[in-house]
Structure formats: structure tokens, C-alpha cells
Amino acid sequence: MKKKVIIIVLLLIVVGIVYFVGSGFKEQKSVALRDFTVSEDGNEITMRVELNSSIGHVRSFKDKGGAEK
């Protein structure tokens, strides 16, 4: 009986770890541009973003094109 409880607890821990690590690779759609700067030569843009949710962070940016509406 004790062995079954330990196995169930370990499985729950593994599932929890996989969920939290795996969710870090999802595309975050609740991001807002807070500020940006353009270098003097115009070759580099630095963007400061913030998340509208309490979980996650921004690792990279993907330019999907499009025009301002």
C-alpha cells in the first residue's frame, strides 16, 4: 500500500514538472509593448514589453509582418 502511494505521488510530481516546463514554450499572446528605442544608425530596435498575465516571460520576438491599421 505504501509503495503505491509513493508511486502515485511521484507520478503527480513528474506530471506537474512536465506541465510547468512545457508551458514555458507556448506562444504568449498577452504581451504589450511598453517602450522602444531605435539605435542612432537605425539598425537595431530595443523593445521593452510587459505581460498582461501573471505567468510567463518573453524570450524572443517573431515578426509576422503586417501594417499598422
N, C-alpha and C positions, 0 to 999 in steps of 0.2 A: 504494500500500500504506500509506504513512504517513498519507494522508488518511483512509483507512478506520479506522485505529486511533484517530485523533483524534476522528472522529465517534462511534465506539463508546464511548470514554471520556467524551465529553460527554453522550451519552445515559444512561450509567450514573450520572453525577453528577446529571443532571436527575431521573431516577427516584428516586435517593436523597433529594434535596431534597423532592420531592413526597411521598415516604413520611413523612419526619420532620415536615414541616409539616402534612400531612393527618392524621397520627396524633394531633396535638395537639387535634383536635376530637372525638375519640372520648369516649364516656361512660366515666368511670373508676369501676370497681366495687370497687376495693380501697382504700377510704377508711375511716379510723377516726376517730371523734370523740375528741379528746384532752382538750378542756376547753371550757366555755362560760360566758358571763356574761349576765345579764339586766339591762337598764338599770333605774334606780330607778322610772321611770314605767311600766315593763313593755311599752313599745312597740318595743324593739329587743333582739334576741338576737345576741350575738357568739360565733361558734363558731371554735374552733381545731381544725383537722383535720390528720391526717398520712396519707401514702400508705404502703401496705404493699408497694408495688413501688418499684423504683429509678428508674423513668422516669415523667415527667409532673408535673403540678401541678393544683391545684384553682382554677378561676376563678370558679365560681358554684355555687349550690345550687338544686336543684329539689325542692320539697315535693310528694311523691306521696301524702301523706295516710297513713292507717292508724293503728292503735292499737298501743300497746306490748303485747307478748304475754308 
